[in-house]
Amino acid sequence: MANLLLQIKPVYSPLADETANARHTGALRLMQHQLETLEAYDDPAVEVIFNTAMTGDGKTLAAFLP
């Protein structure tokens, strides 16, 4: 029987660019998906927002930012 090697890597989103972050939140550092969600809230052409980030990645915070 062969050995199985399992390597688990984190799936969290990357942090958003600091310049874009500062424009929206000041000192609060957001993940990229959170910043994109916040920008979608600010866009009057957007009617529905789907944030499909992984569990534990901060979707709830993104929803409460506005």
All heavy atoms as TSV, in Angstrom:
chain	resi	resn	atom	element	x	y	z
A	1	MET	N	N	0.848	-1.174	0.000
A	1	MET	CA	C	0.000	0.000	0.000
A	1	MET	C	C	0.899	1.245	0.000
A	1	MET	O	O	1.838	1.339	0.776
A	1	MET	CB	C	-0.900	-0.012	1.228
A	1	MET	CG	C	-1.900	1.099	1.228
A	1	MET	SD	S	-2.869	1.129	2.742
A	1	MET	CE	C	-4.398	0.479	2.166
A	2	ALA	N	N	0.604	2.220	-0.860
A	2	ALA	CA	C	1.401	3.440	-0.978
A	2	ALA	C	C	1.017	4.447	0.102
A	2	ALA	O	O	-0.127	4.491	0.546
A	2	ALA	CB	C	1.210	4.054	-2.351
A	3	ASN	N	N	1.989	5.237	0.498
A	3	ASN	CA	C	1.714	6.312	1.454
A	3	ASN	C	C	1.048	7.486	0.743
A	3	ASN	O	O	1.351	7.794	-0.405
A	3	ASN	CB	C	3.016	6.797	2.095
A	3	ASN	CG	C	3.588	5.768	3.045
A	3	ASN	OD1	O	2.869	4.935	3.576
A	3	ASN	ND2	N	4.885	5.830	3.255
A	4	LEU	N	N	0.175	8.150	1.442
A	4	LEU	CA	C	-0.526	9.306	0.906
A	4	LEU	C	C	-0.015	10.539	1.641
A	4	LEU	O	O	-0.045	10.590	2.870
A	4	LEU	CB	C	-2.032	9.154	1.107
A	4	LEU	CG	C	-2.891	10.338	0.704
A	4	LEU	CD1	C	-2.809	10.563	-0.812
A	4	LEU	CD2	C	-4.336	10.124	1.107
A	5	LEU	N	N	0.453	11.526	0.904
A	5	LEU	CA	C	0.918	12.782	1.485
A	5	LEU	C	C	-0.156	13.827	1.257
A	5	LEU	O	O	-0.535	14.103	0.120
A	5	LEU	CB	C	2.234	13.228	0.838
A	5	LEU	CG	C	2.766	14.574	1.307
A	5	LEU	CD1	C	3.092	14.539	2.792
A	5	LEU	CD2	C	3.985	14.954	0.497
A	6	LEU	N	N	-0.671	14.400	2.329
A	6	LEU	CA	C	-1.712	15.414	2.248
A	6	LEU	C	C	-1.140	16.727	2.751
A	6	LEU	O	O	-0.657	16.810	3.882
A	6	LEU	CB	C	-2.914	15.000	3.099
A	6	LEU	CG	C	-4.094	15.957	3.163
A	6	LEU	CD1	C	-4.689	16.140	1.770
A	6	LEU	CD2	C	-5.127	15.448	4.127
A	7	GLN	N	N	-1.193	17.738	1.913
A	7	GLN	CA	C	-0.695	19.060	2.296
A	7	GLN	C	C	-1.852	20.036	2.224
A	7	GLN	O	O	-2.446	20.241	1.157
A	7	GLN	CB	C	0.419	19.503	1.360
A	7	GLN	CG	C	1.074	20.782	1.797
A	7	GLN	CD	C	2.250	21.139	0.909
A	7	GLN	OE1	O	2.363	20.671	-0.208
A	7	GLN	NE2	N	3.117	21.974	1.405
A	8	ILE	N	N	-2.219	20.627	3.370
A	8	ILE	CA	C	-3.333	21.555	3.432
A	8	ILE	C	C	-2.781	22.976	3.470
A	8	ILE	O	O	-1.932	23.297	4.305
A	8	ILE	CB	C	-4.209	21.275	4.667
A	8	ILE	CG1	C	-4.749	19.850	4.597
A	8	ILE	CG2	C	-5.338	22.294	4.780
A	8	ILE	CD1	C	-5.485	19.401	5.828
A	9	LYS	N	N	-3.272	23.815	2.571
A	9	LYS	CA	C	-2.817	25.197	2.499
A	9	LYS	C	C	-3.974	26.118	2.858
A	9	LYS	O	O	-5.135	25.779	2.653
A	9	LYS	CB	C	-2.303	25.515	1.092
A	9	LYS	CG	C	-1.089	24.686	0.736
A	9	LYS	CD	C	-0.529	25.094	-0.595
A	9	LYS	CE	C	0.719	24.273	-0.880
A	9	LYS	NZ	N	1.401	24.715	-2.062
A	10	PRO	N	N	-3.682	27.310	3.387
A	10	PRO	CA	C	-4.759	28.242	3.728
A	10	PRO	C	C	-5.486	28.715	2.472
A	10	PRO	O	O	-4.893	28.814	1.403
A	10	PRO	CB	C	-4.031	29.395	4.419
A	10	PRO	CG	C	-2.629	29.290	3.966
A	10	PRO	CD	C	-2.367	27.849	3.679
A	11	VAL	N	N	-6.765	29.008	2.629
A	11	VAL	CA	C	-7.565	29.453	1.489
A	11	VAL	C	C	-8.073	30.883	1.675
A	11	VAL	O	O	-8.958	31.322	0.967
A	11	VAL	CB	C	-8.764	28.506	1.247
A	11	VAL	CG1	C	-8.277	27.146	0.804
A	11	VAL	CG2	C	-9.641	28.400	2.476
A	12	TYR	N	N	-7.539	31.592	2.642
A	12	TYR	CA	C	-8.003	32.948	2.903
A	12	TYR	C	C	-7.649	33.885	1.763
A	12	TYR	O	O	-6.666	33.705	1.061
A	12	TYR	CB	C	-7.419	33.474	4.220
A	12	TYR	CG	C	-7.942	32.730	5.406
A	12	TYR	CD1	C	-7.156	31.807	6.067
A	12	TYR	CD2	C	-9.230	32.927	5.850
A	12	TYR	CE1	C	-7.637	31.099	7.146
A	12	TYR	CE2	C	-9.718	32.222	6.934
A	12	TYR	CZ	C	-8.922	31.309	7.581
A	12	TYR	OH	O	-9.419	30.610	8.634
A	13	SER	N	N	-8.464	34.889	1.582
A	13	SER	CA	C	-8.250	35.883	0.542
A	13	SER	C	C	-7.044	36.755	0.869
A	13	SER	O	O	-6.707	36.948	2.031
A	13	SER	CB	C	-9.478	36.781	0.412
A	13	SER	OG	O	-10.598	36.031	0.043
A	14	PRO	N	N	-6.443	37.332	-0.160
A	14	PRO	CA	C	-5.325	38.252	0.088
A	14	PRO	C	C	-5.837	39.575	0.633
A	14	PRO	O	O	-6.990	39.956	0.429
A	14	PRO	CB	C	-4.719	38.429	-1.305
A	14	PRO	CG	C	-5.853	38.186	-2.245
A	14	PRO	CD	C	-6.714	37.149	-1.575
A	15	LEU	N	N	-4.961	40.282	1.330
A	15	LEU	CA	C	-5.298	41.619	1.794
A	15	LEU	C	C	-5.434	42.549	0.599
A	15	LEU	O	O	-4.736	42.403	-0.398
A	15	LEU	CB	C	-4.219	42.146	2.742
A	15	LEU	CG	C	-4.167	41.499	4.121
A	15	LEU	CD1	C	-2.921	41.940	4.867
A	15	LEU	CD2	C	-5.407	41.851	4.914
A	16	ALA	N	N	-6.312	43.522	0.711
A	16	ALA	CA	C	-6.503	44.498	-0.359
A	16	ALA	C	C	-5.328	45.474	-0.373
A	16	ALA	O	O	-4.618	45.649	0.617
A	16	ALA	CB	C	-7.814	45.245	-0.147
A	17	ASP	N	N	-5.151	46.113	-1.496
A	17	ASP	CA	C	-4.118	47.127	-1.667
A	17	ASP	C	C	-4.292	48.229	-0.608
A	17	ASP	O	O	-5.400	48.699	-0.377
A	17	ASP	CB	C	-4.250	47.717	-3.077
A	17	ASP	CG	C	-3.296	48.842	-3.304
A	17	ASP	OD1	O	-2.095	48.581	-3.441
A	17	ASP	OD2	O	-3.775	49.997	-3.350
A	18	GLU	N	N	-3.213	48.634	0.040
A	18	GLU	CA	C	-3.298	49.620	1.126
A	18	GLU	C	C	-3.873	50.950	0.673
A	18	GLU	O	O	-4.612	51.598	1.408
A	18	GLU	CB	C	-1.911	49.827	1.743
A	18	GLU	CG	C	-1.467	48.663	2.596
A	18	GLU	CD	C	-0.167	48.946	3.320
A	18	GLU	OE1	O	-0.048	50.026	3.923
A	18	GLU	OE2	O	0.716	48.086	3.272
A	19	THR	N	N	-3.545	51.389	-0.528
A	19	THR	CA	C	-4.043	52.669	-1.023
A	19	THR	C	C	-5.555	52.637	-1.184
A	19	THR	O	O	-6.259	53.553	-0.759
A	19	THR	CB	C	-3.390	53.022	-2.373
A	19	THR	OG1	O	-1.971	52.964	-2.216
A	19	THR	CG2	C	-3.808	54.387	-2.842
A	20	ALA	N	N	-6.079	51.569	-1.790
A	20	ALA	CA	C	-7.521	51.432	-1.967
A	20	ALA	C	C	-8.211	51.305	-0.620
A	20	ALA	O	O	-9.293	51.849	-0.406
A	20	ALA	CB	C	-7.832	50.229	-2.844
A	21	ASN	N	N	-7.599	50.593	0.305
A	21	ASN	CA	C	-8.153	50.416	1.637
A	21	ASN	C	C	-8.300	51.746	2.354
A	21	ASN	O	O	-9.341	52.046	2.924
A	21	ASN	CB	C	-7.209	49.537	2.462
A	21	ASN	CG	C	-7.861	48.265	2.923
A	21	ASN	OD1	O	-9.064	48.196	3.070
A	21	ASN	ND2	N	-7.063	47.262	3.144
A	22	ALA	N	N	-7.247	52.553	2.342
A	22	ALA	CA	C	-7.248	53.826	3.043
A	22	ALA	C	C	-8.323	54.758	2.491
A	22	ALA	O	O	-8.927	55.527	3.225
A	22	ALA	CB	C	-5.868	54.475	2.944
A	23	ARG	N	N	-8.588	54.659	1.209
A	23	ARG	CA	C	-9.607	55.502	0.574
A	23	ARG	C	C	-10.996	55.192	1.147
A	23	ARG	O	O	-11.837	56.068	1.255
A	23	ARG	CB	C	-9.580	55.263	-0.931
A	23	ARG	CG	C	-10.387	56.232	-1.740
A	23	ARG	CD	C	-10.147	56.073	-3.230
A	23	ARG	NE	N	-10.545	54.758	-3.718
A	23	ARG	CZ	C	-9.728	53.892	-4.320
A	23	ARG	NH1	N	-8.465	54.181	-4.526
A	23	ARG	NH2	N	-10.166	52.726	-4.727
A	24	HIS	N	N	-11.229	53.943	1.544
A	24	HIS	CA	C	-12.550	53.537	2.010
A	24	HIS	C	C	-12.680	53.451	3.522
A	24	HIS	O	O	-13.737	53.743	4.061
A	24	HIS	CB	C	-12.923	52.167	1.419
A	24	HIS	CG	C	-13.181	52.207	-0.046
A	24	HIS	ND1	N	-14.331	52.709	-0.581
A	24	HIS	CD2	C	-12.432	51.817	-1.094
A	24	HIS	CE1	C	-14.283	52.633	-1.893
A	24	HIS	NE2	N	-13.138	52.089	-2.230
A	25	THR	N	N	-11.638	53.007	4.212
A	25	THR	CA	C	-11.814	52.669	5.630
A	25	THR	C	C	-10.812	53.327	6.575
A	25	THR	O	O	-10.902	53.119	7.770
A	25	THR	CB	C	-11.703	51.148	5.827
A	25	THR	OG1	O	-10.397	50.729	5.429
A	25	THR	CG2	C	-12.758	50.410	5.043
A	26	GLY	N	N	-9.858	54.055	6.078
A	26	GLY	CA	C	-8.859	54.631	6.965
A	26	GLY	C	C	-7.864	53.586	7.410
A	26	GLY	O	O	-7.174	53.003	6.595
A	27	ALA	N	N	-7.828	53.278	8.720
A	27	ALA	CA	C	-6.819	52.374	9.260
A	27	ALA	C	C	-7.228	50.900	9.201
A	27	ALA	O	O	-6.389	50.025	9.352
A	27	ALA	CB	C	-6.505	52.752	10.703
A	28	LEU	N	N	-8.503	50.601	8.982
A	28	LEU	CA	C	-8.968	49.215	8.948
A	28	LEU	C	C	-8.456	48.529	7.688
A	28	LEU	O	O	-8.636	49.021	6.588
A	28	LEU	CB	C	-10.502	49.171	8.968
A	28	LEU	CG	C	-11.157	47.799	8.963
A	28	LEU	CD1	C	-10.785	47.028	10.222
A	28	LEU	CD2	C	-12.662	47.947	8.880
A	29	ARG	N	N	-7.785	47.399	7.841
A	29	ARG	CA	C	-7.221	46.662	6.707
A	29	ARG	C	C	-8.180	45.560	6.293
A	29	ARG	O	O	-8.471	44.652	7.066
A	29	ARG	CB	C	-5.866	46.075	7.112
A	29	ARG	CG	C	-5.055	45.545	5.966
A	29	ARG	CD	C	-4.427	46.675	5.167
A	29	ARG	NE	N	-3.935	46.212	3.896
A	29	ARG	CZ	C	-2.727	45.732	3.675
A	29	ARG	NH1	N	-1.859	45.672	4.650
A	29	ARG	NH2	N	-2.382	45.344	2.465
A	30	LEU	N	N	-8.696	45.647	5.076
A	30	LEU	CA	C	-9.672	44.696	4.575
A	30	LEU	C	C	-9.034	43.668	3.657
A	30	LEU	O	O	-7.995	43.921	3.050
A	30	LEU	CB	C	-10.770	45.422	3.794
A	30	LEU	CG	C	-11.582	46.458	4.544
A	30	LEU	CD1	C	-12.555	47.134	3.595
A	30	LEU	CD2	C	-12.301	45.845	5.713
A	31	MET	N	N	-9.708	42.537	3.521
A	31	MET	CA	C	-9.348	41.552	2.516
A	31	MET	C	C	-9.857	42.070	1.171
A	31	MET	O	O	-10.760	42.910	1.111
A	31	MET	CB	C	-9.994	40.200	2.817
A	31	MET	CG	C	-9.617	39.618	4.145
A	31	MET	SD	S	-7.879	39.239	4.170
A	31	MET	CE	C	-7.888	37.734	5.068
A	32	GLN	N	N	-9.324	41.536	0.091
A	32	GLN	CA	C	-9.714	41.994	-1.243
A	32	GLN	C	C	-11.215	41.831	-1.489
A	32	GLN	O	O	-11.875	42.730	-1.992
A	32	GLN	CB	C	-8.908	41.253	-2.318
A	32	GLN	CG	C	-9.188	41.729	-3.717
A	32	GLN	CD	C	-8.812	43.183	-3.949
A	32	GLN	OE1	O	-7.821	43.663	-3.415
A	32	GLN	NE2	N	-9.594	43.873	-4.736
A	33	HIS	N	N	-11.791	40.691	-1.088
A	33	HIS	CA	C	-13.221	40.475	-1.322
A	33	HIS	C	C	-14.080	41.435	-0.509
A	33	HIS	O	O	-15.151	41.844	-0.932
A	33	HIS	CB	C	-13.614	39.014	-1.061
A	33	HIS	CG	C	-13.668	38.644	0.385
A	33	HIS	ND1	N	-14.789	38.795	1.153
A	33	HIS	CD2	C	-12.716	38.128	1.205
A	33	HIS	CE1	C	-14.546	38.387	2.381
A	33	HIS	NE2	N	-13.284	37.977	2.435
A	34	GLN	N	N	-13.606	41.817	0.687
A	34	GLN	CA	C	-14.353	42.768	1.507
A	34	GLN	C	C	-14.358	44.151	0.859
A	34	GLN	O	O	-15.397	44.831	0.826
A	34	GLN	CB	C	-13.742	42.850	2.906
A	34	GLN	CG	C	-13.904	41.573	3.700
A	34	GLN	CD	C	-13.069	41.556	4.949
A	34	GLN	OE1	O	-11.964	42.094	4.992
A	34	GLN	NE2	N	-13.598	40.931	5.993
A	35	LEU	N	N	-13.226	44.556	0.337
A	35	LEU	CA	C	-13.137	45.845	-0.339
A	35	LEU	C	C	-14.017	45.862	-1.588
A	35	LEU	O	O	-14.732	46.836	-1.842
A	35	LEU	CB	C	-11.683	46.153	-0.697
A	35	LEU	CG	C	-11.432	47.517	-1.313
A	35	LEU	CD1	C	-11.815	48.628	-0.355
A	35	LEU	CD2	C	-9.981	47.650	-1.716
A	36	GLU	N	N	-14.013	44.778	-2.347
A	36	GLU	CA	C	-14.849	44.702	-3.542
A	36	GLU	C	C	-16.336	44.734	-3.175
A	36	GLU	O	O	-17.142	45.343	-3.888
A	36	GLU	CB	C	-14.516	43.448	-4.341
A	36	GLU	CG	C	-13.153	43.518	-4.990
A	36	GLU	CD	C	-12.731	42.219	-5.652
A	36	GLU	OE1	O	-13.578	41.314	-5.801
A	36	GLU	OE2	O	-11.557	42.114	-6.021
A	37	THR	N	N	-16.707	44.111	-2.067
A	37	THR	CA	C	-18.093	44.159	-1.599
A	37	THR	C	C	-18.476	45.577	-1.219
A	37	THR	O	O	-19.541	46.075	-1.581
A	37	THR	CB	C	-18.298	43.211	-0.402
A	37	THR	OG1	O	-17.994	41.877	-0.808
A	37	THR	CG2	C	-19.720	43.273	0.122
A	38	LEU	N	N	-17.607	46.270	-0.497
A	38	LEU	CA	C	-17.853	47.649	-0.100
A	38	LEU	C	C	-17.991	48.554	-1.324
A	38	LEU	O	O	-18.885	49.402	-1.386
A	38	LEU	CB	C	-16.723	48.142	0.805
A	38	LEU	CG	C	-16.867	49.544	1.379
A	38	LEU	CD1	C	-18.161	49.675	2.171
A	38	LEU	CD2	C	-15.668	49.876	2.242
A	39	GLU	N	N	-17.143	48.356	-2.315
A	39	GLU	CA	C	-17.233	49.155	-3.540
A	39	GLU	C	C	-18.531	48.867	-4.294
A	39	GLU	O	O	-19.131	49.769	-4.885
A	39	GLU	CB	C	-16.020	48.902	-4.429
A	39	GLU	CG	C	-14.753	49.510	-3.858
A	39	GLU	CD	C	-13.498	49.142	-4.623
A	39	GLU	OE1	O	-13.536	48.183	-5.426
A	39	GLU	OE2	O	-12.471	49.808	-4.409
A	40	ALA	N	N	-18.993	47.614	-4.255
A	40	ALA	CA	C	-20.257	47.269	-4.908
A	40	ALA	C	C	-21.436	47.959	-4.225
A	40	ALA	O	O	-22.377	48.399	-4.883
A	40	ALA	CB	C	-20.450	45.756	-4.918
A	41	TYR	N	N	-21.382	48.069	-2.892
A	41	TYR	CA	C	-22.429	48.789	-2.161
A	41	TYR	C	C	-22.506	50.247	-2.611
A	41	TYR	O	O	-23.574	50.839	-2.665
A	41	TYR	CB	C	-22.155	48.771	-0.652
A	41	TYR	CG	C	-22.738	47.594	0.072
A	41	TYR	CD1	C	-21.902	46.643	0.634
A	41	TYR	CD2	C	-24.101	47.434	0.224
A	41	TYR	CE1	C	-22.421	45.557	1.315
A	41	TYR	CE2	C	-24.628	46.360	0.904
A	41	TYR	CZ	C	-23.790	45.419	1.449
A	41	TYR	OH	O	-24.296	44.352	2.118
A	42	ASP	N	N	-21.356	50.827	-2.909
A	42	ASP	CA	C	-21.295	52.236	-3.302
A	42	ASP	C	C	-21.692	52.472	-4.754
A	42	ASP	O	O	-21.865	53.621	-5.165
A	42	ASP	CB	C	-19.882	52.794	-3.069
A	42	ASP	CG	C	-19.524	52.860	-1.598
A	42	ASP	OD1	O	-20.448	52.903	-0.756
A	42	ASP	OD2	O	-18.321	52.875	-1.291
A	43	ASP	N	N	-21.830	51.421	-5.535
A	43	ASP	CA	C	-22.157	51.543	-6.961
A	43	ASP	C	C	-23.672	51.442	-7.144
A	43	ASP	O	O	-24.255	50.386	-6.933
A	43	ASP	CB	C	-21.458	50.432	-7.747
A	43	ASP	CG	C	-21.636	50.555	-9.239
A	43	ASP	OD1	O	-22.466	51.368	-9.695
A	43	ASP	OD2	O	-20.925	49.823	-9.965
A	44	PRO	N	N	-24.336	52.542	-7.555
A	44	PRO	CA	C	-25.793	52.499	-7.690
A	44	PRO	C	C	-26.281	51.564	-8.794
A	44	PRO	O	O	-27.454	51.191	-8.810
A	44	PRO	CB	C	-26.170	53.958	-8.001
A	44	PRO	CG	C	-24.924	54.605	-8.460
A	44	PRO	CD	C	-23.775	53.851	-7.863
A	45	ALA	N	N	-25.416	51.160	-9.696
A	45	ALA	CA	C	-25.811	50.242	-10.768
A	45	ALA	C	C	-25.892	48.792	-10.289
A	45	ALA	O	O	-26.494	47.946	-10.950
A	45	ALA	CB	C	-24.822	50.333	-11.928
A	46	VAL	N	N	-25.316	48.494	-9.132
A	46	VAL	CA	C	-25.310	47.124	-8.596
A	46	VAL	C	C	-26.560	46.916	-7.748
A	46	VAL	O	O	-26.808	47.660	-6.800
A	46	VAL	CB	C	-24.039	46.869	-7.754
A	46	VAL	CG1	C	-24.102	45.499	-7.107
A	46	VAL	CG2	C	-22.806	47.005	-8.611
A	47	GLU	N	N	-27.347	45.901	-8.087
A	47	GLU	CA	C	-28.573	45.611	-7.351
A	47	GLU	C	C	-28.435	44.413	-6.416
A	47	GLU	O	O	-29.111	44.340	-5.400
A	47	GLU	CB	C	-29.721	45.365	-8.331
A	47	GLU	CG	C	-30.071	46.606	-9.141
A	47	GLU	CD	C	-31.216	46.363	-10.093
A	47	GLU	OE1	O	-31.830	45.274	-10.056
A	47	GLU	OE2	O	-31.489	47.271	-10.887
A	48	VAL	N	N	-27.592	43.450	-6.776
A	48	VAL	CA	C	-27.400	42.245	-5.969
A	48	VAL	C	C	-25.906	41.988	-5.826
A	48	VAL	O	O	-25.158	42.094	-6.795
A	48	VAL	CB	C	-28.082	41.013	-6.628
A	48	VAL	CG1	C	-27.820	39.755	-5.830
A	48	VAL	CG2	C	-29.564	41.254	-6.803
A	49	ILE	N	N	-25.475	41.638	-4.623
A	49	ILE	CA	C	-24.060	41.347	-4.371
A	49	ILE	C	C	-23.940	39.907	-3.869
A	49	ILE	O	O	-24.598	39.527	-2.902
A	49	ILE	CB	C	-23.465	42.308	-3.316
A	49	ILE	CG1	C	-23.578	43.749	-3.805
A	49	ILE	CG2	C	-22.023	41.936	-2.998
A	49	ILE	CD1	C	-23.252	44.774	-2.747
A	50	PHE	N	N	-23.107	39.123	-4.529
A	50	PHE	CA	C	-22.778	37.767	-4.084
A	50	PHE	C	C	-21.322	37.757	-3.660
A	50	PHE	O	O	-20.436	37.955	-4.481
A	50	PHE	CB	C	-22.963	36.740	-5.211
A	50	PHE	CG	C	-24.383	36.441	-5.537
A	50	PHE	CD1	C	-25.002	37.050	-6.601
A	50	PHE	CD2	C	-25.106	35.539	-4.778
A	50	PHE	CE1	C	-26.320	36.781	-6.919
A	50	PHE	CE2	C	-26.436	35.256	-5.077
A	50	PHE	CZ	C	-27.038	35.883	-6.143
A	51	ASN	N	N	-21.066	37.546	-2.387
A	51	ASN	CA	C	-19.705	37.406	-1.887
A	51	ASN	C	C	-19.498	35.917	-1.629
A	51	ASN	O	O	-20.098	35.345	-0.734
A	51	ASN	CB	C	-19.502	38.218	-0.612
A	51	ASN	CG	C	-18.073	38.201	-0.142
A	51	ASN	OD1	O	-17.346	37.240	-0.353
A	51	ASN	ND2	N	-17.658	39.267	0.515
A	52	THR	N	N	-18.646	35.279	-2.411
A	52	THR	CA	C	-18.474	33.829	-2.332
A	52	THR	C	C	-17.164	33.433	-1.660
A	52	THR	O	O	-16.609	32.381	-1.949
A	52	THR	CB	C	-18.542	33.204	-3.741
A	52	THR	OG1	O	-17.515	33.789	-4.548
A	52	THR	CG2	C	-19.890	33.438	-4.378
A	53	ALA	N	N	-16.685	34.254	-0.751
A	53	ALA	CA	C	-15.458	33.922	-0.029
A	53	ALA	C	C	-15.682	32.683	0.848
A	53	ALA	O	O	-16.816	32.302	1.144
A	53	ALA	CB	C	-15.019	35.111	0.829
A	54	MET	N	N	-14.598	32.087	1.269
A	54	MET	CA	C	-14.659	30.873	2.085
A	54	MET	C	C	-15.208	31.169	3.485
A	54	MET	O	O	-15.179	32.313	3.944
A	54	MET	CB	C	-13.257	30.256	2.224
A	54	MET	CG	C	-12.648	29.826	0.907
A	54	MET	SD	S	-13.506	28.470	0.115
A	54	MET	CE	C	-13.156	27.149	1.244
A	55	THR	N	N	-15.661	30.141	4.162
A	55	THR	CA	C	-16.115	30.260	5.540
A	55	THR	C	C	-14.979	30.791	6.409
A	55	THR	O	O	-13.844	30.336	6.310
A	55	THR	CB	C	-16.570	28.885	6.062
A	55	THR	OG1	O	-17.656	28.442	5.267
A	55	THR	CG2	C	-16.972	28.950	7.522
A	56	GLY	N	N	-15.275	31.770	7.246
A	56	GLY	CA	C	-14.279	32.339	8.135
A	56	GLY	C	C	-13.414	33.403	7.494
A	56	GLY	O	O	-12.445	33.855	8.085
A	57	ASP	N	N	-13.758	33.825	6.301
A	57	ASP	CA	C	-12.937	34.783	5.564
A	57	ASP	C	C	-13.430	36.217	5.691
A	57	ASP	O	O	-12.866	37.113	5.083
A	57	ASP	CB	C	-12.881	34.369	4.087
A	57	ASP	CG	C	-11.630	34.845	3.385
A	57	ASP	OD1	O	-10.661	35.217	4.069
A	57	ASP	OD2	O	-11.619	34.848	2.151
A	58	GLY	N	N	-14.499	36.461	6.454
A	58	GLY	CA	C	-14.922	37.827	6.716
A	58	GLY	C	C	-16.081	38.341	5.885
A	58	GLY	O	O	-16.221	39.538	5.696
A	59	LYS	N	N	-16.945	37.456	5.421
A	59	LYS	CA	C	-18.107	37.905	4.642
A	59	LYS	C	C	-19.048	38.746	5.500
A	59	LYS	O	O	-19.612	39.729	5.023
A	59	LYS	CB	C	-18.861	36.712	4.060
A	59	LYS	CG	C	-18.095	35.959	2.994
A	59	LYS	CD	C	-18.906	34.818	2.406
A	59	LYS	CE	C	-19.330	33.772	3.406
A	59	LYS	NZ	N	-18.264	32.951	3.968
A	60	THR	N	N	-19.240	38.383	6.753
A	60	THR	CA	C	-20.143	39.128	7.632
A	60	THR	C	C	-19.635	40.542	7.837
A	60	THR	O	O	-20.417	41.503	7.766
A	60	THR	CB	C	-20.300	38.398	8.977
A	60	THR	OG1	O	-20.818	37.097	8.735
A	60	THR	CG2	C	-21.241	39.150	9.886
A	61	LEU	N	N	-18.354	40.706	8.072
A	61	LEU	CA	C	-17.795	42.055	8.209
A	61	LEU	C	C	-18.036	42.854	6.941
A	61	LEU	O	O	-18.427	44.018	7.000
A	61	LEU	CB	C	-16.293	41.999	8.506
A	61	LEU	CG	C	-15.579	43.350	8.514
A	61	LEU	CD1	C	-16.155	44.261	9.594
A	61	LEU	CD2	C	-14.095	43.179	8.696
A	62	ALA	N	N	-17.850	42.245	5.787
A	62	ALA	CA	C	-18.077	42.941	4.527
A	62	ALA	C	C	-19.514	43.417	4.414
A	62	ALA	O	O	-19.780	44.506	3.916
A	62	ALA	CB	C	-17.733	42.017	3.356
A	63	ALA	N	N	-20.463	42.631	4.911
A	63	ALA	CA	C	-21.873	43.006	4.845
A	63	ALA	C	C	-22.205	44.147	5.780
A	63	ALA	O	O	-23.074	44.966	5.484
A	63	ALA	CB	C	-22.743	41.798	5.167
A	64	PHE	N	N	-21.507	44.249	6.915
A	64	PHE	CA	C	-21.797	45.290	7.893
A	64	PHE	C	C	-21.015	46.586	7.656
A	64	PHE	O	O	-21.295	47.594	8.307
A	64	PHE	CB	C	-21.514	44.788	9.313
A	64	PHE	CG	C	-22.596	43.880	9.839
A	64	PHE	CD1	C	-22.345	42.542	10.035
A	64	PHE	CD2	C	-23.855	44.374	10.128
A	64	PHE	CE1	C	-23.336	41.698	10.521
A	64	PHE	CE2	C	-24.859	43.546	10.606
A	64	PHE	CZ	C	-24.591	42.198	10.805
A	65	LEU	N	N	-20.067	46.606	6.751
A	65	LEU	CA	C	-19.240	47.802	6.543
A	65	LEU	C	C	-20.032	49.050	6.141
A	65	LEU	O	O	-19.778	50.119	6.668
A	65	LEU	CB	C	-18.146	47.516	5.509
A	65	LEU	CG	C	-16.984	46.681	6.018
A	65	LEU	CD1	C	-16.081	46.273	4.858
A	65	LEU	CD2	C	-16.209	47.434	7.073
A	66	PRO	N	N	-20.981	48.937	5.219
A	66	PRO	CA	C	-21.702	50.152	4.827
A	66	PRO	C	C	-22.525	50.707	5.975
A	66	PRO	O	O	-22.745	51.819	6.127
A	66	PRO	CB	C	-22.606	49.703	3.692
A	66	PRO	CG	C	-22.046	48.437	3.206
A	66	PRO	CD	C	-21.346	47.815	4.375
